[in-house]
Amino acid sequence: MRLPQHNSLLKKRTLLVLVMLTTSSIGLYAQSNINDTIVTYAVVYNGDTITAKTLTNLPIYSWIRNADMAQRAKWTRLRNAIIVTYPYAVRAGAVMNDINANLVGVSEKTDRKTIIKTREKELKKEFTDPLTNLSVYQGKVLMKLINRETGNNCYEIIKEYKGGLTARFYQTIAFFFFSSLKQSYAPFDEDREMEMILKEVCQTYGYRYLAIRMTESTEVN
């Protein structure tokens, strides 16, 4: 009987087919790896090459607390008041400098009053309508900004140019509006936030920002 020899030959042929199929699949796999190469950015870190990828932004939202909303509303209100009143404060500083320059060397009271009254009429004509439209809060902010620009509070300014009696009269009126003409400006203490907002407003709207340097009179105790 020759069946064993036939079975042996069949096994050899089957093994040969399997080897050929395996070799062919390996070649195809290697070829596919070559063609499937992906080009990507990489960085070298401590001698190792690492793939570098830019991740997309992932927005994260959260509920705003009532305290944060109140603080933001307070900040927005102050910023809006500064935007409205700062041009008037700058103008007031310029006018005061001009008046003081014109008063240099003028010793006669009558002449000094004439100079002051002339400028007073100009200012009333220019600012009466817009300033009367300010809210009480905006008026308080304006007085602080005038102090910043001139170095004097509104009470001192009125007393200098209109006399002590007039200054006390307007101080009494301010008192009934829960305000004071003697408001100071403390950029390194209670008005720190106002100073920061003012700097941002100046940069946004093209005003010249003059930083205040801390001196002995402005140091926080």
Secondary structure, 3 states (H helix, E strand, C coil): CCHHHHHHHHHHHHHHHHHHHHHHHHHHHHHHHHHCCCCCCEEEECCEEEECCCCCCCCCCCCCCHHHHHHHHHHHHHHHHHHHHHHHHHHHHHHHHHHHHHHCCCCCHHHHHHHHHHHHHHHHHHHHHHHHCCCHHHHHHHHHHHHHHHCCCHHHHHHHHHCHHHHHHHHHHHHHCCCCCCCCCCCCCCCHHHHHHHHHHHHHHCCCCCCCCCCCCCCCC
